[in-house]
Amino acid sequence: MAKYHFTNKDFKVFTVDGLEPRMNALIETTRPKLEALGEHFSTYLTEQTDETFYAHVAKHLRRKTNPPNDTWVAFATNKRGYKMLPHFQIGLFDDHAFVLFGVIYESPEKERMAKKWRNQLTEIKNLDDNFIIKGDHMKKTFEYIKDIDNEKIEQYINRLETVKKGELMFGKVFYPGDEALKSDKKFLTAIESTFFALLPLYQ
């Protein structure tokens, strides 16, 4: 039985109609994996950074009518929340899993991170060919970094800095059937290598 890696059953959670039925399916099927991943990678990130990381599993408590389109566990150095800080995420939509690092629009750290990343364009471009960049964590859309130039990356960074709703995330996506989703060991290894490659953008 899969403890960590997402299977077709997890992706199919998002085809369940209705808020309560979908939440029940999510809690039963996917949340135990997010909690296990949270425990594993809060320890991993703490060991890698010498900072204490805490896992925050999405509860979707604010939803009253619309069922969630995605779910995740986020990692940050604040025990009470993650949205205000640069943070790491592991989660999934109905058609792909994601492993990300970045800042979202609620964070007061946006300007600081924009300046940092503007000085790290070489490091960003040197990430391997499977790395992605995205400007909205709530949408599925993204671009592969290998397919864009430095000017486009700077546009993402400028938007983060100047637009109130601006966000910026880096990471990888994994589709059902991908090698990384075929076993717990392969998924943990894929996440570890992704986070390790992203650590210079955090530290």
Secondary structure as UniProt FT lines:
FT   HELIX           8..12
FT   HELIX           13..15
FT   HELIX           19..29
FT   HELIX           31..49
FT   STRAND          54..57
FT   TURN            61..62
FT   STRAND          71..76
FT   TURN            83..84
FT   STRAND          87..92
FT   STRAND          97..103
FT   TURN            105..106
FT   TURN            108..109
FT   HELIX           110..118
FT   TURN            119..120
FT   HELIX           121..125
FT   TURN            129..130
FT   STRAND          132..134
FT   TURN            137..138
FT   STRAND          143..144
FT   HELIX           145..147
FT   HELIX           150..162
FT   TURN            164..165
FT   STRAND          168..174
FT   TURN            176..177
FT   HELIX           179..181
FT   HELIX           184..202
//
